[in-house]
Amino acid sequence: MDIYKSVLRPIIFSGVQPDPEWWHHQTMQVLSWLDRGGDRFPTGAIASQLTRAYCIEDSRLSVDLWGVSFPNPLGLAAGFDKNGVASRVWSRLGFGFAELGTVTLHAQPGNPRPRMFRLPDDRAALNRMGFNNGGAEALSRRLQGAREPGDRPFPIPIGINLGKSKITPLDEAPQDYLASFRLLKDLGDYFVVNVSSPNTPGLRSLQEGSQLAGIFDALQQENRGQKPILVKIAPDLEWEAIAEAIAVARRYDLAGAIATNTTIRRDGLVTEMLNLTGNPVREEAGGLSGAPLRARSTEIIRFIWQQTEGNFPIVGIGGIFSAEDAWEKITAGASLLEVYTGLIYEGPAMVRRILEGLLEKLDAEGLSHLSQAVGIANQA
């Protein structure tokens, strides 16, 4: 029995406590407790049980990118563990990697509440969090304290998503991203330049070619090829703007792209009103994620793969709830995947279900390794 879907989700979605952010906070408190407890009793026993229930190991699912070994292609998207309080727990839920953040140089509270909304009829979420986080220095201290001895500091690869501080003017964005990167560069396996969130004023303007160039140049001069740096793009860009962003990223030797962030579009939604505010969804600011984003993000993955002839790694995100959704993005050109909204609706058992489903897809297609499936839908 899936306890989350049969017991917990009905309670969470019941309206007893209508603010989804409250539930998220409670979840992160529990995961943080597990993280801090480590192998001691009772947290060690709970963690072991989670591993048995949710983890699957199969070399056919491993991914090697940028000199980093991912045990499987399914990762936790940025936004779930903004402050890295559960960095050692995500592997226990079956994830192949976890992306922390978005973190900014300066700690910031984010936008006024309510700022997170569920749209169950659309299997979607709407958020206008505004990069609420404790700041890059606090994340650096926490990750240093969480490191394990040995060659691998964490059980699975850790990505760090970097955003611009709200108080930093747009023309000083390169220095802001650079300062965060300097504090964290030794702690992440890869880094993401987030210039595509709709919830920080003016941020998306940084996706324009010349603006990107300034940020990438500052980061790569500091980086000197040591860590993979990716760019996360918005689904609302026109094809020409996406092509320009990817061209600039390749010119500065970025390691890949994350496609995509949330959308500001509201097309085709079943939900008309947000119960938490009483306002029409179309009048509410924020980025939409989940099922309505699935087709658009896959289109963009396919476009980037075709534009780069499959030579620019892509992390696919947007509307992944099932193995079919995951397979669609992999065959369109994604080497890695991330989930967020699917986890809210499907619960932690989703990770194992997707991975088992991918293995079934490989068998059905007569493929011996997941890498053989990347982009094959474009080769027909």
N, C-alpha and C positions, 0 to 999 in steps of 0.2 A: 504494500500500500504506500502511495506517495503522501506522507503526512502533511507536507506543505500544501498540496493542492486540495486535499480532502478535509483538513482541519484548520491549518493556519491561514491560508488565503481567504476562506470565507469570513474569518474574523477580521482580518486586515481590511478587506473590501466592504465590510458590513456597514460602515458609517459610524460605528461606536466612537472611533477617534478618526475624524475625517481628514486630518492633515497628513498626507503621505510622508512629509519630512519627519514627523514625530516617529513614525514606524521605522523609517530609515535610521534615525538616531538610535533607537532601541536596538536594532540589528547590529549596528556598528559597535555599540557598547558591549554586546555579548561577544562579538568576534574579537574585539580588543582584549577582553578578559581572557579568552582562549589564547590569544597571541602572547600576552604577558605571562600566562601560567606555564607555557612551554610544556615540558614532559612531566611536570609535577602532577600529583593527584589533586583534584579530579580532572583537570584540564587535559592532561596527557591521555587519560583513558577515553575522554570524549573525542579528542583529536584522532585517536587510533580508530575509533568507531566510524567517524566521518570518512576516514581514508578507505576503510573497507566498503562503506556504502556507496561512495561517490567516485572513487578513482578507478581508472582503467589504464593499464600499461600495455602498449603494443608498439613495437618499433616501426611499424608501417605508418604510424601517425606522426612520427618525429619530424621536426623541421629544423634545418640548419641554415641560418641566415646571418650574415655580418659577423661570422665567427662565434655566434651565439647558438647554443643548442636548446631548442624548445621541445619538451617531451611530447607535446601535442599542439595542434594549431589553434586551440580555443582559449582566448584570454579574457580577462576582466577589463572592461573599458574604463577609461578615465572618468571621474565623477563619482564613482561608488566609494572608493577609499581615498578621499582627497588628501588626508593627512598621514597616510601610511600607518594607520593604527593596527592593521591586520595583515601586514606584509607577509607574515610567515604562515598564515592560515589558509590563504587562497589555494595553495597546492593541495590542502586536505579536502577541498571541495572539487578536485579534479581538474582545475585549470592548468593550462600549460604555461601561462605567464600572467602577470598582472601589471596593469598600467596605473600608477598612482598619480594623484593630482586631480584636476589642474591646480598647480601651485604657482603662486606669484611671489615676487621678491618681497613685497610688503604684506604682512598679515592684513586680511580685510574681512569684514563681516558679511559681505555680499548684499544682495538686494533685500528690500523689506518682505516679510512674510505676509500671506502665503506666497510661495514661490515654486512649489512643486505640486503637480496635479496628475491624477490618473484619468484616462479616458477608456474605461473597460470595453465599451461597445466597439472601439477602434483598435483595441490591444495596443494602446499608445500611452505615452507620457508627455507632459508639457512641463518644461522647467525654465525658470529665469533666475537661477541661483546667484549668478554674478560672481563666480570664482570665489566663493567663501572658503577660506582656508587659513591655516595658522602661519603661513609664510615659509619661504625657502629655508631659512636658518633653522626653524623648528623642525621641519621635515628632515633636514640634514642630521640634526642631533638624534632624532628618533630612529632613523635608519642606521646610524652608527651604533646605537645601543642595541638594535635588533640583530645585528650581524652575527652569523654563526661562524665558528672556527672552521678552517679548511679552505679548499680551493674555491668553493662556491659559497658566497656570503649568504645567499638565500636559497630555499629549496627549488624555486623556479626563477626564470629570468624576470627582472623587475624593470619596467619602463617608467619614465617620469615625464609627465606632461607639463610643459611650461606655458604660462600665460602672462599677459601684461598686467601689471598692477593698475588699478583704476585711477590712482592718483598720478600716474606717470603720463605726461603728455605724449601724444602719438609720435612726435618727432624725436623723442628720447626712448622709443621702444627698443631699439637695438641694445642700448646700454642696460635696460631693465632685464631683458631676456638673458643677456650675457652675465649679469651679476648673479641671477638665479642659477645659471648653468655652472658658474665657478664654484658655488657652494655645494652643488650636488653631483658634479661630473664623475666623481670617483665612486658613486653609490648606485648608479643606474646602469643597466645593461644596454639600454637605448633611451633616446630622448625624443620628445615630440614638441614641435613648435606649433602651438595652438593660436592661430590667427583667425579662426572661423566660428568662434562662439558668438551667438547673436545677443548675448546678455551683458557685454561690456561696451559702453558707448564708443563707436568709431572703430572697434577692433577689426571688423571685417574689411575695412578699407586697407588694412595691412596686407591683404591678399594680392593687391595690385603689384605688378612685377618689380617696379623700382623700390617699393617699400620692402618687399620680401628680400630683395638683394641686399639691402642694408643690414637686415637682421641676420641673414645667412652668412654674410661676410664676417660680421662680428663674431658669431658663434664658431665658425670654422677656423678663423685665425686663432682662437683660443683652443679649439678642439684638436687641431692638427691630426685629424684622422684617427683619433683614439677611440671615439664612441660613435655608433650609428645615430644620426640625427634625421628625423623624419618631419614632414609637414602634414598637418591635418587640415583638410579643405572642406568647404561648405558645399552642400548639395544644391544650393541655389545659384551657383555661378553658371554663366553661359559657357558653352563649349570652348569659345576662344579664350576666356579667362582661365579656365582649367588648364588648357594647353599651355598658356603663358606661365602659369604657376609651376607646372611640371617642368617646363623648359628652364626656368630660373633655378628650380631645385636641382636639376641635373647639372646645370652650369657650375653650381657651388658644391657639387659632389655630395648632395644629400643621399641618404641611404634608401629612401622610399617615401611613400605617401600613405596616409590613413584616409580612407574614403568610406564614410563621410561623417561630418558633424551633424548636429540637428538641423532641421529646416524651419524656416519662418513661414512656409506655405501652409495653407489650411484646406487644400482641395480635397473634396470627396469624403470629408469626415461625417460619420453618423452622429457623433456628439454635437449638440448645438449649444448647450449651456454648461458652464462649470459650476457645479453645486457649491463649491467652496467660496466662490465670489458672487455667484448669481449673474455673472456677465456672459454674453455670447463668446464662444471660443475665438471667433474671428477678431474680437476686440481685445483679447488678452495677449500681452507681449510674451515672448519666450520662444524656445526652440522645441520643436516637436520631434519625438523619437518613437521607435517601435515599428509596427507593421506598415503604417502609411509610408514609411521611408524605404521599405525593402526594395521596390522596383527601381527607384531613382538611384540609390546607392550602388546597386548592381550595374546599372547603365554606366555609371561613372567609372566603376572598376573596369568594365569592359573597354571603355574609351581610353583610359590610361594604359591598359595593357596593350591595346592596338597602337596607340601613339608611340609607345616606347618599345614595341616589338617584344614585349615580355621581359625586358631587361631592366625594369625598375620595380622592385618589390612593392607590393600593395598589401596593406592590412585592411580587410573589409569589415565594415560595421554598419548596421542599419537593418532592423527588422528580422533578426535571426532568432527564431523560436524552435526550429526543428532541424533535423539532419538534411531535409530537402532544402531548407533556406541556406544552410551552410554550404551544401554541395553546389548550389546555384552560384554562390559567390566565388567559391574555389575554382569552378570550371570557367567562370568569367575572367579569372586572373588573380584572385587573392591568394597569397601564400600563407597568411595568418588571418585569424578572425577575432573579433571582440564582441562581447555582449554586455548589455546593460538592462534595457527594458524587458527583454525576454526573461531575465533572471527574476524580475519583479512578478511577472505573470506565471512563469513556469516553475520557479523555485530551483534549488540547487541540484535536484535530480536531472534537470535539463542538460547539464554538462555531460553527464555519462550517457544519457539517451542520444545526444548529438554525436558523440564520439563512436558509440556502438553503431549508430546509423551510418556514419562515414565508412566504417569498416565493411558494412554490408554493401555499400555503394562500390567500394573497391573490388569486392568479390564479384559483384554483378557485372562490372565493367572489365573484369579480367586484368586489373592493375595490381602490381605488387607493392606500390608505395604511393602515398598521397601526393608526393611531388609530381607524379606523372599526370595527375588530374588538373594541375594548375593551368588555366587558360585553354583547356581542350575544347571548350564550347566555341572558341573563336577560330578553331582550325578546321571546322567542318566545311 
